[in-house]
Amino acid sequence: MAVTKTKLEIYLEEQINKYKGICMPLKAGMLERMMTKKLPCTSMHPNPADEFCHADVGPSYRIIGEYERSIRKNLLHGLDPFEEPIMVEKMHPDGYMILNGHHRWAAAFRCDIKKVPVKIVNLTQETDIEKMLQNSKHDKRVSFDLDEVVWGTKDAAILEKALPFPQYHFYKERLALGIPALFHFLTMHGYDIWLYTASYYSYDYLKHLFQLYHVHADGVITGMKRKVEDTAENKEAQEHIKEMFRESYRETITIDRCMLLRTIRGQEEYEQYDVPEQAADWSREVITILETIEKGREDE
């Protein structure tokens, strides 16, 4: 007995077949990112590489149903049906690809919502990384997790001073105390600073925010949690990025809240230094370790 496909299933299949293999990301201009607040559901395309579009995983109709009930309830009471915007990336040949919010998009589609709130972002692409590395003048780098280390948590008492009006209305994130001083130390001692984030930020947004805090980063890689198909092409691209970093840097230091790891190209062994995670002077503890490394390098 043939199973009748739903309107959503038919549309999803059409979109995957239409755009898979021919779409690619484009950079959205600042005005477009600032001015575009809502987009039609039909101008947003599901990400073929996302689990949502995979037949063996597929969308969760339980989750879609929960969002659908919430949307209809809010509409009935005259409330905004969406609490958070859907994250999208501008695409060639047309429209926008969904980065985060597939199930909310599907619920809006089933509710016949014409337009939904969106946030357009420009994620870091391989060509962006190449340009960042070409601008490098150093053979050593330090990497940070933006979400876990650089940003201060909302309930943390130790934060950098909030930005003045009106900037704090546009930039909600605040840096952990001591990050500007730590980044300044690294820059002065010839390190390239690379930030990695699982979140969907535009590089331009982060660059301007850092400028307001007098912070410089040499490279930023965004959207690390994107689900990428395990294809030969993607594996080759990922290995190419890793090789570019290996060729560019002789030394890499990775810093998180509780430790610092130092690796040297061509050496299997690494150095590990513990950092008191809850220390009020966390950045000073890290700088002390880095000074020890610098002194050891001078003595070599």
Phi and psi in degrees as GROMACS dihedral restraints (atoms count N, CA, C in turn):
[ dihedral_restraints ]
;  ai    aj    ak    al  type     phi  dphi    fc
    3     4     5     6     1   -71.3    20    10
    4     5     6     7     1   139.1    20    10
    6     7     8     9     1   -93.8    20    10
    7     8     9    10     1   125.9    20    10
    9    10    11    12     1   -78.1    20    10
   10    11    12    13     1   125.9    20    10
   12    13    14    15     1   -79.9    20    10
   13    14    15    16     1   146.9    20    10
   15    16    17    18     1   -77.4    20    10
   16    17    18    19     1   167.1    20    10
   18    19    20    21     1   -59.3    20    10
   19    20    21    22     1   -40.1    20    10
   21    22    23    24     1   -65.4    20    10
   22    23    24    25     1   -44.2    20    10
   24    25    26    27     1   -62.9    20    10
   25    26    27    28     1   -41.2    20    10
   27    28    29    30     1   -64.2    20    10
   28    29    30    31     1   -45.2    20    10
   30    31    32    33     1   -65.1    20    10
   31    32    33    34     1   -41.4    20    10
   33    34    35    36     1   -61.8    20    10
   34    35    36    37     1   -44.5    20    10
   36    37    38    39     1   -63.1    20    10
   37    38    39    40     1   -41.7    20    10
   39    40    41    42     1   -62.3    20    10
   40    41    42    43     1   -44.0    20    10
   42    43    44    45     1   -64.7    20    10
   43    44    45    46     1   -43.0    20    10
   45    46    47    48     1   -62.8    20    10
   46    47    48    49     1   -46.1    20    10
   48    49    50    51     1   -66.1    20    10
   49    50    51    52     1   -33.2    20    10
   51    52    53    54     1   -73.1    20    10
   52    53    54    55     1   -40.2    20    10
   54    55    56    57     1  -107.8    20    10
   55    56    57    58     1   -16.7    20    10
   57    58    59    60     1   -64.8    20    10
   58    59    60    61     1   124.6    20    10
   60    61    62    63     1    91.1    20    10
   61    62    63    64     1    -9.5    20    10
   63    64    65    66     1  -123.2    20    10
   64    65    66    67     1   -11.2    20    10
   66    67    68    69     1   -92.3    20    10
   67    68    69    70     1   153.7    20    10
   69    70    71    72     1  -152.4    20    10
   70    71    72    73     1   154.2    20    10
   72    73    74    75     1   -73.9    20    10
   73    74    75    76     1   146.2    20    10
   75    76    77    78     1  -121.2    20    10
   76    77    78    79     1   157.6    20    10
   78    79    80    81     1   -85.9    20    10
   79    80    81    82     1   123.2    20    10
   81    82    83    84     1   -85.3    20    10
   82    83    84    85     1   136.8    20    10
   84    85    86    87     1   -68.6    20    10
   85    86    87    88     1   162.4    20    10
   87    88    89    90     1   -59.2    20    10
   88    89    90    91     1   -44.5    20    10
   90    91    92    93     1   -62.4    20    10
   91    92    93    94     1   -41.2    20    10
   93    94    95    96     1   -62.7    20    10
   94    95    96    97     1   -41.4    20    10
   96    97    98    99     1   -69.5    20    10
   97    98    99   100     1   -33.3    20    10
   99   100   101   102     1   -80.5    20    10
  100   101   102   103     1   -37.0    20    10
  102   103   104   105     1   -88.4    20    10
  103   104   105   106     1   -28.3    20    10
  105   106   107   108     1   -79.2    20    10
  106   107   108   109     1   111.8    20    10
  108   109   110   111     1  -108.4    20    10
  109   110   111   112     1   -27.4    20    10
  111   112   113   114     1  -139.3    20    10
  112   113   114   115     1   149.3    20    10
  114   115   116   117     1  -137.5    20    10
  115   116   117   118     1   150.4    20    10
  117   118   119   120     1   -64.3    20    10
  118   119   120   121     1   145.0    20    10
  120   121   122   123     1   -57.1    20    10
  121   122   123   124     1   -35.6    20    10
  123   124   125   126     1   -74.9    20    10
  124   125   126   127     1    -8.7    20    10
  126   127   128   129     1   -94.7    20    10
  127   128   129   130     1    -1.3    20    10
  129   130   131   132     1  -107.0    20    10
  130   131   132   133     1   130.4    20    10
  132   133   134   135     1  -108.6    20    10
  133   134   135   136     1   135.5    20    10
  135   136   137   138     1   -61.9    20    10
  136   137   138   139     1   147.5    20    10
  138   139   140   141     1   -79.3    20    10
  139   140   141   142     1   114.0    20    10
  141   142   143   144     1   -58.5    20    10
  142   143   144   145     1   -24.3    20    10
  144   145   146   147     1   -86.2    20    10
  145   146   147   148     1    -7.6    20    10
  147   148   149   150     1   -81.8    20    10
  148   149   150   151     1   148.5    20    10
  150   151   152   153     1   -55.8    20    10
  151   152   153   154     1   -28.5    20    10
  153   154   155   156     1   -55.0    20    10
  154   155   156   157     1   -32.7    20    10
  156   157   158   159     1   -97.8    20    10
  157   158   159   160     1    -0.3    20    10
  159   160   161   162     1   -89.2    20    10
  160   161   162   163     1   129.3    20    10
  162   163   164   165     1   -61.0    20    10
  163   164   165   166     1   -34.3    20    10
  165   166   167   168     1   -79.0    20    10
  166   167   168   169     1   -13.0    20    10
  168   169   170   171     1  -116.1    20    10
  169   170   171   172     1   -63.5    20    10
  171   172   173   174     1    68.8    20    10
  172   173   174   175     1   172.5    20    10
  174   175   176   177     1   -69.3    20    10
  175   176   177   178     1   150.7    20    10
  177   178   179   180     1   -90.9    20    10
  178   179   180   181     1   110.4    20    10
  180   181   182   183     1   -73.0    20    10
  181   182   183   184     1   -18.3    20    10
  183   184   185   186     1   -66.5    20    10
  184   185   186   187     1   -46.5    20    10
  186   187   188   189     1   -65.9    20    10
  187   188   189   190     1   -43.3    20    10
  189   190   191   192     1   -58.9    20    10
  190   191   192   193     1   -43.4    20    10
  192   193   194   195     1   -62.0    20    10
  193   194   195   196     1   -39.4    20    10
  195   196   197   198     1   -64.0    20    10
  196   197   198   199     1   -43.5    20    10
  198   199   200   201     1   -65.4    20    10
  199   200   201   202     1   -38.7    20    10
  201   202   203   204     1   -62.8    20    10
  202   203   204   205     1   -45.0    20    10
  204   205   206   207     1   -63.3    20    10
  205   206   207   208     1   -40.0    20    10
  207   208   209   210     1   -64.1    20    10
  208   209   210   211     1   -42.0    20    10
  210   211   212   213     1   -62.2    20    10
  211   212   213   214     1   -47.3    20    10
  213   214   215   216     1   -65.6    20    10
  214   215   216   217     1   -36.9    20    10
  216   217   218   219     1   -65.2    20    10
  217   218   219   220     1   -46.0    20    10
  219   220   221   222     1   -63.8    20    10
  220   221   222   223     1   -41.2    20    10
  222   223   224   225     1   -62.8    20    10
  223   224   225   226     1   -39.0    20    10
  225   226   227   228     1   -62.6    20    10
  226   227   228   229     1   -33.5    20    10
  228   229   230   231     1   -98.4    20    10
  229   230   231   232     1    11.1    20    10
  231   232   233   234     1    70.8    20    10
  232   233   234   235     1    25.7    20    10
  234   235   236   237     1  -101.6    20    10
  235   236   237   238     1   163.5    20    10
  237   238   239   240     1   -66.5    20    10
  238   239   240   241     1   122.9    20    10
  240   241   242   243     1   -72.6    20    10
  241   242   243   244     1   -12.0    20    10
  243   244   245   246     1  -123.9    20    10
  244   245   246   247     1   127.0    20    10
  246   247   248   249     1   -84.5    20    10
  247   248   249   250     1   -34.7    20    10
  249   250   251   252     1  -129.5    20    10
  250   251   252   253     1   145.5    20    10
  252   253   254   255     1   -72.7    20    10
  253   254   255   256     1   157.4    20    10
  255   256   257   258     1   -84.7    20    10
  256   257   258   259     1   131.7    20    10
  258   259   260   261     1   -84.1    20    10
  259   260   261   262     1   127.2    20    10
  261   262   263   264     1  -134.8    20    10
  262   263   264   265     1   161.5    20    10
  264   265   266   267     1  -128.3    20    10
  265   266   267   268     1   133.3    20    10
  267   268   269   270     1   -64.8    20    10
  268   269   270   271     1   139.8    20    10
  270   271   272   273     1  -130.1    20    10
  271   272   273   274     1   154.4    20    10
  273   274   275   276     1  -100.5    20    10
  274   275   276   277     1   135.6    20    10
  276   277   278   279     1   -89.8    20    10
  277   278   279   280     1   -14.8    20    10
  279   280   281   282     1  -164.3    20    10
  280   281   282   283     1   165.0    20    10
  282   283   284   285     1    72.6    20    10
  283   284   285   286     1  -160.5    20    10
  285   286   287   288     1  -137.2    20    10
  286   287   288   289     1   140.2    20    10
  288   289   290   291     1   -96.2    20    10
  289   290   291   292     1   137.2    20    10
  291   292   293   294     1   -75.3    20    10
  292   293   294   295     1   127.9    20    10
  294   295   296   297     1   -97.9    20    10
  295   296   297   298     1   -43.8    20    10
  297   298   299   300     1  -146.5    20    10
  298   299   300   301     1   122.1    20    10
  300   301   302   303     1   124.2    20    10
  301   302   303   304     1    24.7    20    10
  303   304   305   306     1   -57.8    20    10
  304   305   306   307     1   -44.1    20    10
  306   307   308   309     1   -69.3    20    10
  307   308   309   310     1   -35.7    20    10
  309   310   311   312     1   -68.2    20    10
  310   311   312   313     1   -38.9    20    10
  312   313   314   315     1   -61.5    20    10
  313   314   315   316     1   -44.3    20    10
  315   316   317   318     1   -63.5    20    10
  316   317   318   319     1   -39.7    20    10
  318   319   320   321     1   -64.1    20    10
  319   320   321   322     1   -42.2    20    10
  321   322   323   324     1   -63.5    20    10
  322   323   324   325     1   -39.0    20    10
  324   325   326   327     1   -61.2    20    10
  325   326   327   328     1   -44.5    20    10
  327   328   329   330     1   -71.7    20    10
  328   329   330   331     1   -23.8    20    10
  330   331   332   333     1   -89.1    20    10
  331   332   333   334     1     2.9    20    10
  333   334   335   336     1    59.3    20    10
  334   335   336   337     1    34.6    20    10
  336   337   338   339     1   -74.5    20    10
  337   338   339   340     1   126.4    20    10
  339   340   341   342     1   -73.8    20    10
  340   341   342   343     1   -43.6    20    10
  342   343   344   345     1  -133.8    20    10
  343   344   345   346     1   144.7    20    10
  345   346   347   348     1  -127.9    20    10
  346   347   348   349     1   152.4    20    10
  348   349   350   351     1   -68.3    20    10
  349   350   351   352     1   138.5    20    10
  351   352   353   354     1  -136.0    20    10
  352   353   354   355     1   160.8    20    10
  354   355   356   357     1  -128.2    20    10
  355   356   357   358     1   118.2    20    10
  357   358   359   360     1   -89.5    20    10
  358   359   360   361     1   128.3    20    10
  360   361   362   363     1  -127.3    20    10
  361   362   363   364     1   154.2    20    10
  363   364   365   366     1  -107.9    20    10
  364   365   366   367     1   101.7    20    10
  366   367   368   369     1   -77.2    20    10
  367   368   369   370     1   158.5    20    10
  369   370   371   372     1   -69.9    20    10
  370   371   372   373     1   127.6    20    10
  372   373   374   375     1  -107.5    20    10
  373   374   375   376     1   169.2    20    10
  375   376   377   378     1   -58.7    20    10
  376   377   378   379     1   -39.5    20    10
  378   379   380   381     1   -64.9    20    10
  379   380   381   382     1   -33.2    20    10
  381   382   383   384     1   -64.7    20    10
  382   383   384   385     1   -42.3    20    10
  384   385   386   387     1   -63.3    20    10
  385   386   387   388     1   -41.4    20    10
  387   388   389   390     1   -58.9    20    10
  388   389   390   391     1   -44.8    20    10
  390   391   392   393     1   -64.5    20    10
  391   392   393   394     1   -40.7    20    10
  393   394   395   396     1   -62.3    20    10
  394   395   396   397     1   -41.8    20    10
  396   397   398   399     1   -70.1    20    10
  397   398   399   400     1   -33.8    20    10
  399   400   401   402     1   -63.7    20    10
  400   401   402   403     1   -29.4    20    10
  402   403   404   405     1   -82.7    20    10
  403   404   405   406     1    -6.3    20    10
  405   406   407   408     1   -69.1    20    10
  406   407   408   409     1   139.6    20    10
  408   409   410   411     1  -118.0    20    10
  409   410   411   412     1     6.3    20    10
  411   412   413   414     1  -124.8    20    10
  412   413   414   415     1   162.5    20    10
  414   415   416   417     1  -111.1    20    10
  415   416   417   418     1    14.5    20    10
  417   418   419   420     1  -138.2    20    10
  418   419   420   421     1   146.6    20    10
  420   421   422   423     1  -138.1    20    10
  421   422   423   424     1   160.9    20    10
  423   424   425   426     1  -125.4    20    10
  424   425   426   427     1   134.7    20    10
  426   427   428   429     1  -117.3    20    10
  427   428   429   430     1   142.0    20    10
  429   430   431   432     1  -129.7    20    10
  430   431   432   433     1   148.8    20    10
  432   433   434   435     1   -85.3    20    10
  433   434   435   436     1   115.8    20    10
  435   436   437   438     1   -60.1    20    10
  436   437   438   439     1   -44.2    20    10
  438   439   440   441     1   -71.8    20    10
  439   440   441   442     1   -38.0    20    10
  441   442   443   444     1   -91.1    20    10
  442   443   444   445     1   -23.9    20    10
  444   445   446   447     1  -118.3    20    10
  445   446   447   448     1   -49.0    20    10
  447   448   449   450     1   -76.4    20    10
  448   449   450   451     1   -45.1    20    10
  450   451   452   453     1   -74.5    20    10
  451   452   453   454     1   140.4    20    10
  453   454   455   456     1   -83.8    20    10
  454   455   456   457     1   141.2    20    10
  456   457   458   459     1   -69.6    20    10
  457   458   459   460     1   154.7    20    10
  459   460   461   462     1   -61.8    20    10
  460   461   462   463     1   -33.4    20    10
  462   463   464   465     1   -95.3    20    10
  463   464   465   466     1     5.2    20    10
  465   466   467   468     1   -76.5    20    10
  466   467   468   469     1   139.0    20    10
  468   469   470   471     1   -82.3    20    10
  469   470   471   472     1   -18.0    20    10
  471   472   473   474     1  -104.2    20    10
  472   473   474   475     1    95.8    20    10
  474   475   476   477     1  -135.4    20    10
  475   476   477   478     1   156.0    20    10
  477   478   479   480     1   -65.8    20    10
  478   479   480   481     1   155.9    20    10
  480   481   482   483     1   -58.0    20    10
  481   482   483   484     1   138.6    20    10
  483   484   485   486     1   -62.6    20    10
  484   485   486   487     1   149.7    20    10
  486   487   488   489     1   -66.3    20    10
  487   488   489   490     1   150.9    20    10
  489   490   491   492     1   -73.9    20    10
  490   491   492   493     1   168.2    20    10
  492   493   494   495     1   -68.9    20    10
  493   494   495   496     1   139.5    20    10
  495   496   497   498     1   -96.6    20    10
  496   497   498   499     1     6.8    20    10
  498   499   500   501     1   -59.4    20    10
  499   500   501   502     1   -35.1    20    10
  501   502   503   504     1   -68.3    20    10
  502   503   504   505     1   -14.3    20    10
  504   505   506   507     1   -75.2    20    10
  505   506   507   508     1   -29.1    20    10
  507   508   509   510     1   -93.9    20    10
  508   509   510   511     1   -29.1    20    10
  510   511   512   513     1  -121.0    20    10
  511   512   513   514     1   104.6    20    10
  513   514   515   516     1   -83.0    20    10
  514   515   516   517     1   -22.3    20    10
  516   517   518   519     1   -74.9    20    10
  517   518   519   520     1   146.2    20    10
  519   520   521   522     1  -128.2    20    10
  520   521   522   523     1   142.7    20    10
  522   523   524   525     1   -78.8    20    10
  523   524   525   526     1   147.9    20    10
  525   526   527   528     1   -65.6    20    10
  526   527   528   529     1   146.8    20    10
  528   529   530   531     1   -57.9    20    10
  529   530   531   532     1   131.3    20    10
  531   532   533   534     1    94.4    20    10
  532   533   534   535     1    -9.6    20    10
  534   535   536   537     1   -61.9    20    10
  535   536   537   538     1   -45.5    20    10
  537   538   539   540     1   -57.6    20    10
  538   539   540   541     1   -43.1    20    10
  540   541   542   543     1   -66.2    20    10
  541   542   543   544     1   -39.4    20    10
  543   544   545   546     1   -65.2    20    10
  544   545   546   547     1   -44.1    20    10
  546   547   548   549     1   -65.4    20    10
  547   548   549   550     1   -36.4    20    10
  549   550   551   552     1   -63.6    20    10
  550   551   552   553     1   -43.2    20    10
  552   553   554   555     1   -59.1    20    10
  553   554   555   556     1   -45.7    20    10
  555   556   557   558     1   -63.6    20    10
  556   557   558   559     1   -42.7    20    10
  558   559   560   561     1   -63.4    20    10
  559   560   561   562     1   -43.4    20    10
  561   562   563   564     1   -66.0    20    10
  562   563   564   565     1   -24.0    20    10
  564   565   566   567     1  -102.5    20    10
  565   566   567   568     1    19.0    20    10
  567   568   569   570     1    79.0    20    10
  568   569   570   571     1    29.1    20    10
  570   571   572   573     1  -101.3    20    10
  571   572   573   574     1   141.4    20    10
  573   574   575   576     1   -84.2    20    10
  574   575   576   577     1   139.1    20    10
  576   577   578   579     1  -107.9    20    10
  577   578   579   580     1   122.9    20    10
  579   580   581   582     1  -119.0    20    10
  580   581   582   583     1   134.1    20    10
  582   583   584   585     1  -115.9    20    10
  583   584   585   586     1   139.7    20    10
  585   586   587   588     1  -123.9    20    10
  586   587   588   589     1   137.4    20    10
  588   589   590   591     1  -142.1    20    10
  589   590   591   592     1   140.4    20    10
  591   592   593   594     1   -80.9    20    10
  592   593   594   595     1   -11.5    20    10
  594   595   596   597     1   -85.2    20    10
  595   596   597   598     1   168.7    20    10
  597   598   599   600     1  -102.6    20    10
  598   599   600   601     1    85.2    20    10
  600   601   602   603     1  -107.6    20    10
  601   602   603   604     1   150.5    20    10
  603   604   605   606     1   -84.4    20    10
  604   605   606   607     1   140.3    20    10
  606   607   608   609     1   -59.8    20    10
  607   608   609   610     1   -40.0    20    10
  609   610   611   612     1   -60.1    20    10
  610   611   612   613     1   -39.4    20    10
  612   613   614   615     1   -61.6    20    10
  613   614   615   616     1   -48.5    20    10
  615   616   617   618     1   -65.9    20    10
  616   617   618   619     1   -41.0    20    10
  618   619   620   621     1   -58.9    20    10
  619   620   621   622     1   -45.4    20    10
  621   622   623   624     1   -67.9    20    10
  622   623   624   625     1   -40.3    20    10
  624   625   626   627     1   -60.8    20    10
  625   626   627   628     1   -44.3    20    10
  627   628   629   630     1   -62.7    20    10
  628   629   630   631     1   -38.1    20    10
  630   631   632   633     1   -59.7    20    10
  631   632   633   634     1   -39.4    20    10
  633   634   635   636     1   -64.8    20    10
  634   635   636   637     1   -28.6    20    10
  636   637   638   639     1   -96.5    20    10
  637   638   639   640     1     7.3    20    10
  639   640   641   642     1    59.6    20    10
  640   641   642   643     1    41.4    20    10
  642   643   644   645     1  -116.9    20    10
  643   644   645   646     1   138.7    20    10
  645   646   647   648     1  -118.1    20    10
  646   647   648   649     1   133.0    20    10
  648   649   650   651     1  -125.4    20    10
  649   650   651   652     1   136.2    20    10
  651   652   653   654     1   -81.7    20    10
  652   653   654   655     1   -28.3    20    10
  654   655   656   657     1  -150.7    20    10
  655   656   657   658     1   142.5    20    10
  657   658   659   660     1  -134.8    20    10
  658   659   660   661     1   125.8    20    10
  660   661   662   663     1  -114.0    20    10
  661   662   663   664     1   117.9    20    10
  663   664   665   666     1  -108.9    20    10
  664   665   666   667     1   163.0    20    10
  666   667   668   669     1    65.9    20    10
  667   668   669   670     1    38.0    20    10
  669   670   671   672     1   -65.5    20    10
  670   671   672   673     1   -18.6    20    10
  672   673   674   675     1   -89.9    20    10
  673   674   675   676     1     5.0    20    10
  675   676   677   678     1   -58.7    20    10
  676   677   678   679     1   135.1    20    10
  678   679   680   681     1   -81.7    20    10
  679   680   681   682     1   118.0    20    10
  681   682   683   684     1  -112.1    20    10
  682   683   684   685     1   134.1    20    10
  684   685   686   687     1   -59.4    20    10
  685   686   687   688     1   142.2    20    10
  687   688   689   690     1   -85.8    20    10
  688   689   690   691     1    66.3    20    10
  690   691   692   693     1  -102.5    20    10
  691   692   693   694     1   163.2    20    10
  693   694   695   696     1   -60.9    20    10
  694   695   696   697     1   -37.3    20    10
  696   697   698   699     1   -64.5    20    10
  697   698   699   700     1   -44.5    20    10
  699   700   701   702     1   -69.1    20    10
  700   701   702   703     1   -37.2    20    10
  702   703   704   705     1   -61.8    20    10
  703   704   705   706     1   -41.9    20    10
  705   706   707   708     1   -63.8    20    10
  706   707   708   709     1   -41.0    20    10
  708   709   710   711     1   -64.9    20    10
  709   710   711   712     1   -43.4    20    10
  711   712   713   714     1   -65.0    20    10
  712   713   714   715     1   -39.4    20    10
  714   715   716   717     1   -68.2    20    10
  715   716   717   718     1   -33.9    20    10
  717   718   719   720     1   -63.3    20    10
  718   719   720   721     1   -41.9    20    10
  720   721   722   723     1   -63.4    20    10
  721   722   723   724     1   -44.7    20    10
  723   724   725   726     1   -60.6    20    10
  724   725   726   727     1   -41.0    20    10
  726   727   728   729     1   -65.9    20    10
  727   728   729   730     1   -37.5    20    10
  729   730   731   732     1   -60.7    20    10
  730   731   732   733     1   -41.1    20    10
  732   733   734   735     1   -68.6    20    10
  733   734   735   736     1   -40.1    20    10
  735   736   737   738     1   -62.2    20    10
  736   737   738   739     1   -39.5    20    10
  738   739   740   741     1   -72.8    20    10
  739   740   741   742     1   -30.3    20    10
  741   742   743   744     1   -82.7    20    10
  742   743   744   745     1   -31.6    20    10
  744   745   746   747     1  -126.6    20    10
  745   746   747   748     1   128.8    20    10
  747   748   749   750     1   -79.3    20    10
  748   749   750   751     1   -31.3    20    10
  750   751   752   753     1  -131.9    20    10
  751   752   753   754     1   138.0    20    10
  753   754   755   756     1  -130.7    20    10
  754   755   756   757     1   131.4    20    10
  756   757   758   759     1  -117.6    20    10
  757   758   759   760     1   126.0    20    10
  759   760   761   762     1  -108.9    20    10
  760   761   762   763     1   125.4    20    10
  762   763   764   765     1  -118.5    20    10
  763   764   765   766     1   124.9    20    10
  765   766   767   768     1  -124.0    20    10
  766   767   768   769     1  -168.8    20    10
  768   769   770   771     1   -71.8    20    10
  769   770   771   772     1   -20.1    20    10
  771   772   773   774     1  -122.0    20    10
  772   773   774   775     1    -7.2    20    10
  774   775   776   777     1  -158.3    20    10
  775   776   777   778     1   166.2    20    10
  777   778   779   780     1  -129.5    20    10
  778   779   780   781     1   128.0    20    10
  780   781   782   783     1  -115.5    20    10
  781   782   783   784     1   134.2    20    10
  783   784   785   786     1  -120.3    20    10
  784   785   786   787     1   125.0    20    10
  786   787   788   789     1  -124.3    20    10
  787   788   789   790     1   146.6    20    10
  789   790   791   792     1  -116.6    20    10
  790   791   792   793     1   133.3    20    10
  792   793   794   795     1   -56.3    20    10
  793   794   795   796     1   131.2    20    10
  795   796   797   798     1    88.5    20    10
  796   797   798   799     1    -6.1    20    10
  798   799   800   801     1  -111.4    20    10
  799   800   801   802     1   133.1    20    10
  801   802   803   804     1   -77.6    20    10
  802   803   804   805     1   -33.1    20    10
  804   805   806   807     1   -77.6    20    10
  805   806   807   808     1   154.6    20    10
  807   808   809   810     1  -136.0    20    10
  808   809   810   811     1   160.8    20    10
  810   811   812   813     1  -103.8    20    10
  811   812   813   814     1   135.7    20    10
  813   814   815   816     1  -123.6    20    10
  814   815   816   817     1   132.7    20    10
  816   817   818   819     1  -126.5    20    10
  817   818   819   820     1   128.7    20    10
  819   820   821   822     1   -80.5    20    10
  820   821   822   823     1   142.8    20    10
  822   823   824   825     1  -123.1    20    10
  823   824   825   826     1   127.8    20    10
  825   826   827   828     1   -63.4    20    10
  826   827   828   829     1   106.5    20    10
  828   829   830   831     1   -61.2    20    10
  829   830   831   832     1   -38.8    20    10
  831   832   833   834     1   -91.9    20    10
  832   833   834   835     1     6.1    20    10
  834   835   836   837     1   -63.1    20    10
  835   836   837   838     1   135.8    20    10
  837   838   839   840     1   -65.2    20    10
  838   839   840   841     1   -27.5    20    10
  840   841   842   843     1  -109.1    20    10
  841   842   843   844     1    48.5    20    10
  843   844   845   846     1   -53.7    20    10
  844   845   846   847     1   -47.2    20    10
  846   847   848   849     1   -63.3    20    10
  847   848   849   850     1   -35.3    20    10
  849   850   851   852     1   -66.7    20    10
  850   851   852   853     1   -38.5    20    10
  852   853   854   855     1   -61.3    20    10
  853   854   855   856     1   -42.2    20    10
  855   856   857   858     1   -65.9    20    10
  856   857   858   859     1   -44.0    20    10
  858   859   860   861     1   -61.5    20    10
  859   860   861   862     1   -38.8    20    10
  861   862   863   864     1   -60.7    20    10
  862   863   864   865     1   -42.1    20    10
  864   865   866   867     1   -64.2    20    10
  865   866   867   868     1   -43.8    20    10
  867   868   869   870     1   -63.6    20    10
  868   869   870   871     1   -36.8    20    10
  870   871   872   873     1   -63.8    20    10
  871   872   873   874     1   -37.3    20    10
  873   874   875   876     1   -64.4    20    10
  874   875   876   877     1   -41.6    20    10
  876   877   878   879     1   -64.1    20    10
  877   878   879   880     1   -42.5    20    10
  879   880   881   882     1   -62.5    20    10
  880   881   882   883     1   -41.5    20    10
  882   883   884   885     1   -65.8    20    10
  883   884   885   886     1   -40.7    20    10
  885   886   887   888     1   -64.4    20    10
  886   887   888   889     1   -34.3    20    10
  888   889   890   891     1   -67.4    20    10
  889   890   891   892     1   -38.7    20    10
  891   892   893   894     1   -66.7    20    10
  892   893   894   895     1   -32.2    20    10
  894   895   896   897     1   -80.6    20    10
  895   896   897   898     1   -13.6    20    10
